[in-house]
Amino acid sequence: MLRLASRQAVGFLRSATYSSASSSPGGLSDEMRKKIDGIVKKDDVVVFMKGTQQEPACGFSRNVKLVLDFHNVKFRDYNVLTDQELREGVKVYSEWPTIPQVYVKGEFVGGCDILVSMHKDGEISDFLDEKGIPNKYGSGGSK
Amino acid sequence: MSTLSEGPVARLLREKLTASFQPKHLEVECESHLHNVPKGAEMHFRVQVVSDAFEGKRVIERHRLVNTCLSEELASTVHALRIDAIPTSKWDGQKQEESPTCRGGFGK
């Protein structure tokens, strides 16, 4: 039921998405899909955000950066404000309507609310340990 | 929380969330006044939904359920949505976090 509902959500997103020259089903061009695939696989922790990790341009993006910094997690940032196609592309790719978006080892984890709640509930260290990401408070991490 | 002064978008979000989740507790609040947008805009919201529908689900699944419920609005007028989706068994009156400070967002 959720899967069907997700497809419906993508359908709504599709109609509002920037359409590219060679669109495949899903409203995302093959080129963009490959590009995002490459991005999320290239680095262990990737954040699509507004602004950069040095200068976040949005409070939600900044919160994600703060959580990751707190746990000493290195991440690769992509500023969607300078790339409108990427900005719309990740929303379709992730089936997630907003920015920031966090990927760990190629898997979508969530946005600001989820990262902050994982941090507050103390879940984030275990999660990062499971994924093999060095982090400050995890059992295998660096101090 | 008074619903008398809420705008049409807030009211619509409230109706949709009520229909989808039959919540034990629901808060819908426009937060656009905290952001770099014209006065009266209804573009940024926080929703706190307490529902049996979230039992046994990971946080990302709970958020996806809310995103799906409000997908039409998210594809159009709603620019930002803060979600607190709590299974009924975990609810003890806790308040949703305050919004982080807007940093301009380049106006959108």
gemmi code that builds the backbone of each chain (N, CA, C; Angstrom):
import gemmi

chains = {
    "A": [
        ("MET", (0.865, -1.203, 0.000), (0.000, 0.000, 0.000), (0.891, 1.239, 0.000)),
        ("LEU", (1.946, 1.165, 0.795), (2.856, 2.296, 0.862), (3.540, 2.483, -0.485)),
        ("ARG", (3.942, 1.355, -1.104), (4.635, 1.418, -2.382), (3.737, 2.077, -3.417)),
        ("LEU", (2.448, 1.691, -3.426), (1.508, 2.270, -4.375), (1.354, 3.756, -4.086)),
        ("ALA", (1.228, 4.078, -2.818), (1.060, 5.478, -2.431), (2.283, 6.286, -2.829)),
        ("SER", (3.488, 5.661, -2.689), (4.720, 6.362, -3.079), (4.710, 6.662, -4.561)),
        ("ARG", (4.238, 5.698, -5.356), (4.190, 5.933, -6.807), (3.259, 7.072, -7.126)),
        ("GLN", (2.153, 7.142, -6.384), (1.211, 8.244, -6.599), (1.889, 9.561, -6.259)),
        ("ALA", (2.671, 9.547, -5.189), (3.378, 10.761, -4.773), (4.353, 11.191, -5.855)),
        ("VAL", (5.052, 10.193, -6.446), (5.994, 10.520, -7.516), (5.240, 11.113, -8.693)),
        ("GLY", (4.027, 10.583, -8.944), (3.194, 11.097, -10.025), (2.925, 12.573, -9.849)),
        ("PHE", (2.593, 12.979, -8.621), (2.342, 14.395, -8.344), (3.618, 15.201, -8.542)),
        ("LEU", (4.729, 14.635, -8.037), (6.006, 15.335, -8.154), (6.385, 15.494, -9.609)),
        ("ARG", (6.115, 14.458, -10.384), (6.492, 14.450, -11.793), (5.892, 15.647, -12.506)),
        ("SER", (4.616, 15.929, -12.218), (3.949, 17.007, -12.938), (4.532, 18.351, -12.584)),
        ("ALA", (5.160, 18.473, -11.425), (5.730, 19.751, -11.021), (7.214, 19.833, -11.321)),
        ("THR", (7.771, 18.718, -11.857), (9.225, 18.672, -12.040), (9.640, 19.302, -13.347)),
        ("TYR", (10.787, 19.893, -13.353), (11.543, 20.372, -14.499), (11.668, 19.210, -15.481)),
        ("SER", (11.190, 19.342, -16.705), (11.330, 18.185, -17.606), (12.534, 18.356, -18.526)),
        ("SER", (13.300, 17.295, -18.661), (14.526, 17.337, -19.461), (14.280, 16.750, -20.835)),
        ("ALA", (15.241, 16.910, -21.703), (15.108, 16.492, -23.093), (14.771, 15.021, -23.238)),
        ("SER", (15.544, 14.140, -22.595), (15.261, 12.717, -22.780), (14.699, 12.138, -21.495)),
        ("SER", (13.390, 12.182, -21.359), (12.783, 11.701, -20.118), (12.439, 10.237, -20.184)),
        ("SER", (12.776, 9.540, -19.150), (12.350, 8.147, -19.040), (11.193, 8.115, -18.054)),
        ("PRO", (10.468, 7.008, -17.990), (9.365, 6.935, -17.019), (9.874, 7.263, -15.622)),
        ("GLY", (9.136, 8.096, -14.873), (9.588, 8.525, -13.558), (9.896, 9.999, -13.580)),
        ("GLY", (9.888, 10.633, -14.764), (10.097, 12.069, -14.857), (11.529, 12.475, -14.643)),
        ("LEU", (12.472, 11.556, -14.665), (13.877, 11.866, -14.425), (14.635, 11.397, -15.666)),
        ("SER", (15.457, 12.268, -16.259), (16.194, 11.843, -17.445), (17.219, 10.784, -17.039)),
        ("ASP", (17.535, 9.917, -18.002), (18.541, 8.874, -17.738), (19.842, 9.487, -17.281)),
        ("GLU", (20.148, 10.606, -17.934), (21.404, 11.298, -17.629), (21.437, 11.754, -16.175)),
        ("MET", (20.340, 12.365, -15.730), (20.292, 12.868, -14.363), (20.284, 11.707, -13.367)),
        ("ARG", (19.552, 10.651, -13.707), (19.499, 9.501, -12.809), (20.900, 8.915, -12.613)),
        ("LYS", (21.629, 8.805, -13.740), (23.004, 8.261, -13.664), (23.892, 9.186, -12.852)),
        ("LYS", (23.681, 10.489, -13.060), (24.500, 11.480, -12.338), (24.293, 11.342, -10.832)),
        ("ILE", (23.028, 11.266, -10.414), (22.734, 11.161, -8.980), (23.196, 9.818, -8.423)),
        ("ASP", (22.996, 8.760, -9.184), (23.517, 7.432, -8.804), (24.999, 7.530, -8.482)),
        ("GLY", (25.713, 8.178, -9.399), (27.156, 8.328, -9.242), (27.506, 9.119, -7.993)),
        ("ILE", (26.768, 10.192, -7.782), (27.029, 11.058, -6.629), (26.849, 10.310, -5.312)),
        ("VAL", (25.733, 9.588, -5.189), (25.442, 8.984, -3.876), (26.315, 7.768, -3.618)),
        ("LYS", (26.955, 7.241, -4.708), (27.831, 6.081, -4.493), (29.293, 6.474, -4.321)),
        ("LYS", (29.606, 7.670, -4.746), (31.015, 8.105, -4.759), (31.558, 8.353, -3.355)),
        ("ASP", (30.762, 8.943, -2.480), (31.208, 9.236, -1.117), (30.293, 8.541, -0.120)),
        ("ASP", (30.860, 8.182, 1.027), (30.084, 7.431, 2.022), (28.889, 8.209, 2.546)),
        ("VAL", (29.106, 9.496, 2.836), (28.012, 10.320, 3.355), (27.867, 11.533, 2.443)),
        ("VAL", (26.681, 11.676, 1.882), (26.417, 12.750, 0.928), (25.204, 13.547, 1.396)),
        ("VAL", (25.303, 14.874, 1.304), (24.161, 15.704, 1.668), (23.849, 16.656, 0.526)),
        ("PHE", (22.638, 16.567, 0.007), (22.145, 17.566, -0.941), (21.540, 18.655, -0.069)),
        ("MET", (22.078, 19.875, -0.201), (21.650, 20.921, 0.722), (21.533, 22.263, 0.028)),
        ("LYS", (20.998, 23.232, 0.763), (20.950, 24.601, 0.251), (22.147, 25.333, 0.846)),
        ("GLY", (23.016, 25.804, -0.036), (24.267, 26.383, 0.441), (25.311, 25.292, 0.537)),
        ("THR", (26.380, 25.596, 1.276), (27.478, 24.639, 1.434), (27.656, 24.337, 2.910)),
        ("GLN", (28.481, 23.331, 3.218), (28.662, 23.043, 4.635), (29.413, 24.176, 5.342)),
        ("GLN", (30.178, 24.946, 4.576), (30.825, 26.126, 5.181), (29.813, 27.244, 5.402)),
        ("GLU", (28.883, 27.378, 4.458), (27.882, 28.454, 4.538), (26.500, 27.946, 4.155)),
        ("PRO", (25.838, 27.264, 5.069), (24.484, 26.802, 4.743), (23.560, 27.996, 4.516)),
        ("ALA", (22.674, 27.887, 3.533), (21.786, 29.002, 3.206), (20.386, 28.803, 3.769)),
        ("CYS", (20.199, 27.724, 4.529), (18.867, 27.395, 5.020), (19.014, 26.754, 6.396)),
        ("GLY", (18.115, 27.095, 7.312), (18.171, 26.575, 8.674), (18.077, 25.054, 8.748)),
        ("PHE", (17.294, 24.444, 7.856), (17.141, 22.986, 7.884), (18.439, 22.311, 7.421)),
        ("SER", (19.029, 22.861, 6.361), (20.300, 22.327, 5.871), (21.393, 22.514, 6.919)),
        ("ARG", (21.346, 23.648, 7.586), (22.353, 23.920, 8.612), (22.246, 22.913, 9.760)),
        ("ASN", (21.037, 22.571, 10.141), (20.841, 21.602, 11.219), (21.433, 20.240, 10.880)),
        ("VAL", (21.284, 19.826, 9.647), (21.872, 18.537, 9.224), (23.389, 18.608, 9.346)),
        ("LYS", (23.952, 19.709, 8.878), (25.403, 19.903, 8.961), (25.848, 19.885, 10.425)),
        ("LEU", (25.088, 20.526, 11.294), (25.444, 20.586, 12.713), (25.421, 19.198, 13.355)),
        ("VAL", (24.408, 18.406, 13.015), (24.328, 17.043, 13.571), (25.533, 16.225, 13.109)),
        ("LEU", (25.825, 16.279, 11.822), (26.950, 15.484, 11.305), (28.280, 15.978, 11.884)),
        ("ASP", (28.436, 17.281, 11.998), (29.659, 17.844, 12.605), (29.796, 17.390, 14.046)),
        ("PHE", (28.711, 17.403, 14.772), (28.710, 17.021, 16.186), (29.246, 15.605, 16.362)),
        ("HIS", (28.875, 14.748, 15.400), (29.300, 13.346, 15.474), (30.587, 13.094, 14.706)),
        ("ASN", (31.256, 14.179, 14.299), (32.523, 14.091, 13.560), (32.400, 13.244, 12.297)),
        ("VAL", (31.271, 13.359, 11.617), (31.072, 12.604, 10.377), (31.427, 13.485, 9.198)),
        ("LYS", (32.410, 13.030, 8.419), (32.804, 13.787, 7.222), (31.756, 13.538, 6.151)),
        ("PHE", (31.372, 14.576, 5.426), (30.408, 14.351, 4.357), (30.700, 15.226, 3.150)),
        ("ARG", (30.206, 14.801, 2.014), (30.341, 15.537, 0.763), (29.027, 16.294, 0.558)),
        ("ASP", (29.117, 17.609, 0.332), (27.899, 18.410, 0.166), (27.707, 18.799, -1.297)),
        ("TYR", (26.468, 18.899, -1.716), (26.107, 19.361, -3.055), (25.081, 20.476, -2.885)),
        ("ASN", (25.425, 21.648, -3.400), (24.572, 22.823, -3.235), (23.521, 22.859, -4.335)),
        ("VAL", (22.273, 22.578, -3.988), (21.225, 22.526, -5.010), (20.802, 23.912, -5.480)),
        ("LEU", (21.207, 24.952, -4.755), (20.818, 26.304, -5.172), (21.552, 26.730, -6.445)),
        ("THR", (22.675, 26.065, -6.734), (23.433, 26.423, -7.933), (23.164, 25.438, -9.072)),
        ("ASP", (22.239, 24.522, -8.873), (21.942, 23.528, -9.898), (20.466, 23.137, -9.810)),
        ("GLN", (19.639, 23.873, -10.542), (18.189, 23.695, -10.459), (17.763, 22.301, -10.911)),
        ("GLU", (18.471, 21.765, -11.915), (18.117, 20.441, -12.419), (18.389, 19.376, -11.357)),
        ("LEU", (19.509, 19.521, -10.675), (19.842, 18.592, -9.601), (18.835, 18.725, -8.457)),
        ("ARG", (18.486, 19.964, -8.172), (17.529, 20.241, -7.090), (16.218, 19.494, -7.316)),
        ("GLU", (15.705, 19.571, -8.539), (14.447, 18.877, -8.833), (14.684, 17.375, -9.022)),
        ("GLY", (15.833, 17.030, -9.587), (16.154, 15.624, -9.845), (16.214, 14.778, -8.583)),
        ("VAL", (16.840, 15.309, -7.523), (16.953, 14.504, -6.294), (15.594, 14.262, -5.661)),
        ("LYS", (14.676, 15.185, -5.827), (13.340, 14.998, -5.238), (12.626, 13.817, -5.883)),
        ("VAL", (12.823, 13.654, -7.195), (12.208, 12.513, -7.890), (12.996, 11.242, -7.559)),
        ("TYR", (14.310, 11.340, -7.631), (15.188, 10.187, -7.376), (14.926, 9.581, -5.998)),
        ("SER", (14.838, 10.432, -4.981), (14.661, 9.977, -3.593), (13.199, 9.755, -3.238)),
        ("GLU", (12.295, 10.177, -4.114), (10.860, 10.210, -3.783), (10.677, 10.940, -2.457)),
        ("TRP", (11.308, 12.107, -2.392), (11.284, 12.914, -1.164), (11.140, 14.353, -1.599)),
        ("PRO", (10.162, 15.071, -1.045), (9.819, 16.375, -1.628), (10.687, 17.567, -1.239)),
        ("THR", (11.583, 17.401, -0.264), (12.281, 18.583, 0.257), (13.792, 18.376, 0.344)),
        ("ILE", (14.464, 19.482, 0.554), (15.918, 19.544, 0.747), (16.140, 20.049, 2.160)),
        ("PRO", (17.031, 19.550, 2.973), (18.181, 18.697, 2.631), (17.837, 17.215, 2.532)),
        ("GLN", (18.734, 16.456, 1.888), (18.582, 15.014, 1.768), (19.929, 14.375, 2.088)),
        ("VAL", (19.893, 13.383, 2.965), (21.124, 12.735, 3.415), (21.186, 11.305, 2.907)),
        ("TYR", (22.307, 10.967, 2.292), (22.555, 9.588, 1.826), (23.748, 9.016, 2.572)),
        ("VAL", (23.616, 7.761, 3.043), (24.731, 7.059, 3.672), (24.949, 5.755, 2.923)),
        ("LYS", (26.159, 5.569, 2.402), (26.496, 4.383, 1.590), (25.419, 4.136, 0.527)),
        ("GLY", (25.056, 5.180, -0.171), (24.140, 5.057, -1.293), (22.675, 4.916, -0.939)),
        ("GLU", (22.376, 4.936, 0.364), (20.976, 4.743, 0.791), (20.424, 6.033, 1.375)),
        ("PHE", (19.224, 6.402, 0.953), (18.593, 7.608, 1.465), (18.193, 7.411, 2.923)),
        ("VAL", (18.587, 8.352, 3.778), (18.327, 8.240, 5.215), (17.193, 9.158, 5.652)),
        ("GLY", (17.168, 10.367, 5.104), (16.116, 11.309, 5.481), (16.594, 12.738, 5.365)),
        ("GLY", (15.760, 13.641, 5.886), (16.083, 15.064, 5.868), (16.405, 15.548, 7.268)),
        ("CYS", (16.150, 16.825, 7.487), (16.514, 17.459, 8.756), (15.807, 16.836, 9.947)),
        ("ASP", (14.473, 16.669, 9.863), (13.705, 16.147, 11.005), (14.226, 14.783, 11.430)),
        ("ILE", (14.500, 13.929, 10.429), (14.925, 12.567, 10.725), (16.324, 12.545, 11.335)),
        ("LEU", (17.249, 13.297, 10.760), (18.608, 13.341, 11.320), (18.593, 13.868, 12.750)),
        ("VAL", (17.847, 14.950, 12.964), (17.784, 15.528, 14.311), (17.150, 14.538, 15.279)),
        ("SER", (16.106, 13.844, 14.852), (15.447, 12.908, 15.779), (16.335, 11.695, 16.059)),
        ("MET", (17.083, 11.235, 15.058), (18.021, 10.125, 15.286), (19.112, 10.548, 16.269)),
        ("HIS", (19.526, 11.797, 16.160), (20.545, 12.321, 17.066), (19.989, 12.420, 18.488)),
        ("LYS", (18.797, 12.985, 18.625), (18.205, 13.177, 19.960), (17.868, 11.846, 20.637)),
        ("ASP", (17.423, 10.867, 19.843), (17.058, 9.562, 20.416), (18.281, 8.692, 20.661)),
        ("GLY", (19.448, 9.196, 20.281), (20.669, 8.423, 20.487), (20.851, 7.289, 19.494)),
        ("GLU", (20.005, 7.286, 18.440), (20.064, 6.179, 17.457), (21.198, 6.334, 16.471)),
        ("ILE", (21.629, 7.584, 16.304), (22.488, 7.869, 15.159), (23.854, 7.190, 15.257)),
        ("SER", (24.397, 7.079, 16.466), (25.711, 6.441, 16.600), (25.654, 4.972, 16.196)),
        ("ASP", (24.621, 4.276, 16.665), (24.465, 2.860, 16.285), (24.278, 2.719, 14.789)),
        ("PHE", (23.465, 3.614, 14.230), (23.213, 3.566, 12.794), (24.512, 3.741, 12.013)),
        ("LEU", (25.306, 4.726, 12.392), (26.560, 4.984, 11.686), (27.532, 3.819, 11.871)),
        ("ASP", (27.567, 3.251, 13.064), (28.419, 2.077, 13.308), (28.027, 0.930, 12.379)),
        ("GLU", (26.718, 0.675, 12.307), (26.212, -0.409, 11.441), (26.659, -0.225, 9.998)),
        ("LYS", (26.686, 1.047, 9.570), (27.044, 1.360, 8.182), (28.546, 1.469, 7.984)),
        ("GLY", (29.283, 1.343, 9.082), (30.743, 1.421, 8.958), (31.256, 2.831, 8.744)),
        ("ILE", (30.540, 3.797, 9.276), (30.967, 5.197, 9.154), (31.609, 5.627, 10.474)),
        ("PRO", (32.879, 5.991, 10.436), (33.518, 6.433, 11.678), (32.771, 7.631, 12.258)),
        ("ASN", (32.501, 7.561, 13.564), (31.798, 8.670, 14.199), (32.221, 8.771, 15.651)),
        ("LYS", (32.039, 9.952, 16.211), (32.641, 10.274, 17.502), (32.161, 9.400, 18.653)),
        ("TYR", (30.866, 9.119, 18.712), (30.325, 8.439, 19.895), (29.982, 6.973, 19.643)),
        ("GLY", (30.372, 6.479, 18.469), (30.098, 5.089, 18.165), (31.129, 4.181, 18.810)),
        ("SER", (30.880, 2.864, 18.779), (31.808, 1.979, 19.479), (33.101, 1.773, 18.718)),
        ("GLY", (33.046, 1.906, 17.361), (34.299, 1.712, 16.625), (34.929, 3.011, 16.192)),
        ("GLY", (34.274, 4.120, 16.526), (34.675, 5.411, 15.961), (35.920, 6.002, 16.566)),
        ("SER", (36.376, 7.066, 15.959), (37.552, 7.750, 16.473), (37.118, 8.764, 17.510)),
        ("LYS", (38.006, 9.062, 18.452), (37.642, 9.983, 19.547), (38.176, 11.383, 19.280)),
    ],
    "B": [
        ("MET", (-4.572, 25.108, 20.925), (-4.187, 25.840, 19.684), (-5.450, 26.258, 18.944)),
        ("SER", (-5.615, 27.554, 18.683), (-6.812, 28.054, 18.021), (-6.746, 27.747, 16.540)),
        ("THR", (-7.872, 27.269, 16.001), (-7.880, 27.035, 14.563), (-8.664, 28.127, 13.859)),
        ("LEU", (-9.155, 29.090, 14.622), (-10.010, 30.123, 14.031), (-9.228, 30.997, 13.069)),
        ("SER", (-7.958, 31.300, 13.401), (-7.227, 32.225, 12.567), (-6.362, 31.506, 11.543)),
        ("GLU", (-6.545, 30.184, 11.349), (-5.654, 29.529, 10.400), (-6.145, 29.712, 8.976)),
        ("GLY", (-5.168, 29.762, 8.068), (-5.477, 30.017, 6.665), (-6.021, 28.782, 5.974)),
        ("PRO", (-6.388, 28.931, 4.707), (-6.989, 27.828, 3.951), (-6.049, 26.637, 3.748)),
        ("VAL", (-4.750, 26.929, 3.580), (-3.820, 25.813, 3.351), (-3.671, 24.999, 4.633)),
        ("ALA", (-3.528, 25.694, 5.752), (-3.424, 24.998, 7.044), (-4.658, 24.138, 7.289)),
        ("ARG", (-5.788, 24.698, 6.959), (-7.046, 23.973, 7.171), (-7.082, 22.713, 6.307)),
        ("LEU", (-6.627, 22.839, 5.079), (-6.606, 21.692, 4.159), (-5.650, 20.609, 4.662)),
        ("LEU", (-4.485, 21.021, 5.134), (-3.524, 20.049, 5.666), (-4.156, 19.325, 6.853)),
        ("ARG", (-4.811, 20.076, 7.691), (-5.450, 19.499, 8.863), (-6.502, 18.460, 8.452)),
        ("GLU", (-7.317, 18.808, 7.469), (-8.368, 17.886, 7.002), (-7.772, 16.602, 6.440)),
        ("LYS", (-6.750, 16.752, 5.619), (-6.140, 15.576, 4.984), (-5.483, 14.679, 6.024)),
        ("LEU", (-4.768, 15.280, 6.962), (-4.087, 14.485, 7.983), (-5.102, 13.787, 8.881)),
        ("THR", (-6.196, 14.458, 9.176), (-7.239, 13.857, 10.005), (-7.850, 12.659, 9.286)),
        ("ALA", (-8.146, 12.837, 8.004), (-8.757, 11.749, 7.232), (-7.818, 10.558, 7.100)),
        ("SER", (-6.535, 10.818, 6.892), (-5.584, 9.716, 6.671), (-5.191, 8.990, 7.942)),
        ("PHE", (-5.074, 9.723, 9.053), (-4.440, 9.125, 10.223), (-5.331, 8.996, 11.453)),
        ("GLN", (-6.539, 9.558, 11.394), (-7.410, 9.571, 12.596), (-6.570, 9.829, 13.846)),
        ("PRO", (-5.898, 10.968, 13.888), (-4.896, 11.180, 14.940), (-5.500, 11.332, 16.333)),
        ("LYS", (-4.738, 10.877, 17.335), (-5.114, 11.098, 18.732), (-4.783, 12.541, 19.113)),
        ("HIS", (-3.798, 13.088, 18.418), (-3.400, 14.477, 18.643), (-2.850, 15.004, 17.333)),
        ("LEU", (-3.206, 16.237, 16.996), (-2.755, 16.820, 15.735), (-2.508, 18.307, 15.922)),
        ("GLU", (-1.352, 18.748, 15.491), (-1.085, 20.184, 15.456), (-0.612, 20.551, 14.054)),
        ("VAL", (-1.201, 21.569, 13.501), (-0.800, 22.077, 12.185), (-0.589, 23.566, 12.336)),
        ("GLU", (0.600, 24.013, 12.047), (0.864, 25.443, 12.230), (1.698, 25.987, 11.079)),
        ("CYS", (1.264, 27.111, 10.543), (2.026, 27.778, 9.495), (3.221, 28.476, 10.130)),
        ("GLU", (4.411, 28.303, 9.539), (5.608, 28.934, 10.093), (6.226, 29.922, 9.103)),
        ("SER", (5.462, 30.331, 8.115), (6.045, 31.224, 7.104), (6.488, 32.558, 7.667)),
        ("HIS", (5.914, 32.968, 8.790), (6.316, 34.231, 9.398), (7.762, 34.167, 9.906)),
        ("LEU", (8.305, 32.938, 10.012), (9.689, 32.768, 10.455), (10.674, 32.759, 9.288)),
        ("HIS", (10.129, 32.895, 8.073), (10.975, 32.726, 6.894), (10.975, 33.946, 6.000)),
        ("ASN", (11.877, 33.922, 5.041), (12.133, 35.056, 4.164), (11.123, 35.099, 3.014)),
        ("VAL", (9.830, 35.247, 3.351), (8.775, 35.274, 2.332), (7.770, 36.380, 2.693)),
        ("PRO", (6.931, 36.799, 1.731), (5.990, 37.891, 2.018), (5.031, 37.545, 3.155)),
        ("LYS", (4.569, 38.581, 3.839), (3.626, 38.413, 4.950), (2.351, 37.769, 4.432)),
        ("GLY", (1.844, 36.849, 5.220), (0.596, 36.191, 4.820), (0.800, 34.954, 3.974)),
        ("ALA", (2.051, 34.684, 3.570), (2.333, 33.477, 2.778), (2.030, 32.241, 3.610)),
        ("GLU", (1.539, 31.214, 2.953), (1.300, 29.935, 3.641), (2.153, 28.883, 2.954)),
        ("MET", (3.437, 28.927, 3.215), (4.362, 28.050, 2.491), (5.164, 27.109, 3.376)),
        ("HIS", (5.274, 27.421, 4.642), (6.094, 26.622, 5.566), (5.201, 26.161, 6.703)),
        ("PHE", (5.238, 24.861, 6.967), (4.370, 24.330, 8.015), (5.119, 23.389, 8.932)),
        ("ARG", (4.604, 23.304, 10.149), (5.018, 22.206, 11.005), (3.754, 21.398, 11.302)),
        ("VAL", (3.908, 20.063, 11.295), (2.775, 19.212, 11.672), (3.260, 18.206, 12.711)),
        ("GLN", (2.464, 18.052, 13.748), (2.739, 17.014, 14.740), (1.532, 16.083, 14.734)),
        ("VAL", (1.755, 14.838, 14.370), (0.664, 13.877, 14.211), (0.917, 12.683, 15.121)),
        ("VAL", (-0.042, 12.394, 16.006), (0.064, 11.224, 16.878), (-0.995, 10.237, 16.417)),
        ("SER", (-0.567, 9.042, 16.014), (-1.543, 8.129, 15.421), (-1.135, 6.671, 15.579)),
        ("ASP", (-2.132, 5.811, 15.658), (-1.890, 4.361, 15.686), (-1.243, 3.910, 14.374)),
        ("ALA", (-1.498, 4.652, 13.317), (-0.986, 4.273, 11.990), (0.550, 4.234, 11.952)),
        ("PHE", (1.183, 4.874, 12.939), (2.640, 4.914, 12.933), (3.284, 3.816, 13.779)),
        ("GLU", (2.449, 2.998, 14.435), (3.012, 1.956, 15.310), (3.871, 0.997, 14.514)),
        ("GLY", (5.014, 0.664, 15.084), (5.880, -0.342, 14.490), (6.596, 0.100, 13.228)),
        ("LYS", (6.521, 1.377, 12.891), (7.166, 1.832, 11.658), (8.401, 2.666, 11.984)),
        ("ARG", (9.434, 2.495, 11.145), (10.629, 3.306, 11.319), (10.295, 4.769, 11.012)),
        ("VAL", (11.114, 5.672, 11.535), (10.804, 7.095, 11.373), (10.688, 7.493, 9.900)),
        ("ILE", (11.547, 6.934, 9.034), (11.475, 7.341, 7.629), (10.152, 6.877, 6.994)),
        ("GLU", (9.676, 5.708, 7.383), (8.386, 5.235, 6.852), (7.248, 6.129, 7.333)),
        ("ARG", (7.317, 6.576, 8.587), (6.273, 7.444, 9.132), (6.256, 8.770, 8.356)),
        ("HIS", (7.442, 9.295, 8.084), (7.528, 10.555, 7.343), (7.034, 10.372, 5.916)),
        ("ARG", (7.352, 9.224, 5.299), (6.881, 8.990, 3.928), (5.357, 8.929, 3.887)),
        ("LEU", (4.744, 8.362, 4.918), (3.276, 8.316, 4.966), (2.693, 9.728, 4.990)),
        ("VAL", (3.297, 10.608, 5.767), (2.815, 11.992, 5.842), (3.077, 12.703, 4.513)),
        ("ASN", (4.263, 12.500, 3.937), (4.578, 13.111, 2.635), (3.569, 12.690, 1.579)),
        ("THR", (3.216, 11.405, 1.586), (2.262, 10.888, 0.604), (0.884, 11.513, 0.804)),
        ("CYS", (0.474, 11.601, 2.051), (-0.837, 12.203, 2.374), (-0.911, 13.628, 1.836)),
        ("LEU", (0.205, 14.364, 1.949), (0.209, 15.779, 1.573), (0.965, 16.019, 0.255)),
        ("SER", (1.065, 14.967, -0.583), (1.921, 15.064, -1.779), (1.483, 16.171, -2.736)),
        ("GLU", (0.166, 16.352, -2.865), (-0.323, 17.385, -3.781), (0.138, 18.771, -3.340)),
        ("GLU", (-0.007, 19.035, -2.037), (0.371, 20.342, -1.514), (1.885, 20.536, -1.589)),
        ("LEU", (2.642, 19.460, -1.323), (4.101, 19.548, -1.385), (4.588, 19.775, -2.803)),
        ("ALA", (3.802, 19.323, -3.774), (4.189, 19.524, -5.177), (3.789, 20.912, -5.660)),
        ("SER", (3.027, 21.627, -4.861), (2.567, 22.945, -5.295), (2.889, 24.039, -4.286)),
        ("THR", (1.984, 24.356, -3.407), (2.149, 25.553, -2.578), (3.065, 25.402, -1.360)),
        ("VAL", (3.150, 24.183, -0.806), (3.926, 24.037, 0.433), (5.408, 23.858, 0.110)),
        ("HIS", (6.207, 24.782, 0.590), (7.633, 24.793, 0.286), (8.448, 24.024, 1.323)),
        ("ALA", (7.997, 24.054, 2.575), (8.734, 23.369, 3.641), (7.748, 22.728, 4.600)),
        ("LEU", (8.086, 21.520, 5.049), (7.197, 20.806, 5.963), (8.032, 20.142, 7.049)),
        ("ARG", (7.830, 20.571, 8.300), (8.510, 19.909, 9.424), (7.535, 18.885, 9.968)),
        ("ILE", (8.015, 17.671, 10.147), (7.122, 16.589, 10.551), (7.561, 15.979, 11.876)),
        ("ASP", (6.586, 15.772, 12.756), (6.801, 15.019, 13.982), (5.696, 13.946, 13.967)),
        ("ALA", (6.064, 12.716, 13.616), (5.062, 11.661, 13.452), (5.267, 10.633, 14.550)),
        ("ILE", (4.373, 10.605, 15.509), (4.584, 9.823, 16.728), (3.553, 8.702, 16.841)),
        ("PRO", (4.021, 7.462, 17.051), (3.052, 6.396, 17.309), (2.350, 6.690, 18.642)),
        ("THR", (1.068, 6.370, 18.733), (0.288, 6.671, 19.935), (0.957, 6.162, 21.205)),
        ("SER", (1.540, 4.963, 21.141), (2.134, 4.367, 22.348), (3.338, 5.162, 22.856)),
        ("LYS", (3.923, 6.004, 21.985), (5.110, 6.764, 22.404), (4.755, 8.206, 22.770)),
        ("TRP", (3.488, 8.527, 22.769), (3.053, 9.897, 22.985), (2.876, 10.161, 24.475)),
        ("ASP", (3.568, 11.204, 24.947), (3.311, 11.607, 26.332), (3.283, 13.120, 26.441)),
        ("GLY", (2.712, 13.759, 25.438), (2.537, 15.208, 25.469), (3.763, 15.986, 25.036)),
        ("GLN", (4.767, 15.293, 24.486), (5.989, 16.030, 24.122), (5.707, 17.017, 22.989)),
        ("LYS", (6.395, 18.163, 23.071), (6.190, 19.230, 22.091), (7.144, 19.032, 20.904)),
        ("GLN", (6.707, 19.468, 19.745), (7.577, 19.432, 18.574), (8.709, 20.433, 18.779)),
        ("GLU", (9.879, 20.095, 18.252), (11.039, 20.995, 18.307), (10.702, 22.353, 17.705)),
        ("GLU", (11.414, 23.367, 18.150), (11.267, 24.696, 17.535), (11.917, 24.685, 16.150)),
        ("SER", (11.459, 25.542, 15.292), (12.034, 25.613, 13.949), (13.437, 26.189, 14.003)),
        ("PRO", (14.364, 25.664, 13.198), (15.676, 26.311, 13.126), (15.519, 27.685, 12.491)),
        ("THR", (16.467, 28.572, 12.777), (16.396, 29.932, 12.223), (16.587, 29.883, 10.710)),
        ("CYS", (15.724, 30.594, 10.020), (15.858, 30.701, 8.558), (17.175, 31.417, 8.255)),
        ("ARG", (17.886, 30.990, 7.218), (19.116, 31.686, 6.883), (18.996, 32.393, 5.543)),
        ("GLY", (17.759, 32.716, 5.183), (17.539, 33.485, 3.955), (17.074, 32.608, 2.832)),
        ("GLY", (17.722, 31.467, 2.640), (17.303, 30.518, 1.614), (17.232, 31.093, 0.221)),
        ("PHE", (17.883, 32.213, -0.009), (17.834, 32.878, -1.310), (16.413, 33.239, -1.677)),
        ("GLY", (15.564, 33.470, -0.676), (14.203, 33.930, -0.918), (13.236, 32.810, -1.220)),
        ("LYS", (13.726, 31.575, -1.341), (12.778, 30.453, -1.542), (13.362, 29.157, -1.030)),
    ],
}
model = gemmi.Model(1)
for chain_id, residues in chains.items():
    chain = gemmi.Chain(chain_id)
    for i, (resn, *xyz) in enumerate(residues, 1):
        res = gemmi.Residue()
        res.name, res.seqid = resn, gemmi.SeqId(i, " ")
        for name, pos in zip(("N", "CA", "C"), xyz):
            atom = gemmi.Atom()
            atom.name, atom.element = name, gemmi.Element(name[0])
            atom.pos, atom.b_iso = gemmi.Position(*pos), 0.0
            res.add_atom(atom)
        chain.add_residue(res)
    model.add_chain(chain)
structure = gemmi.Structure()
structure.add_model(model)
structure.setup_entities()
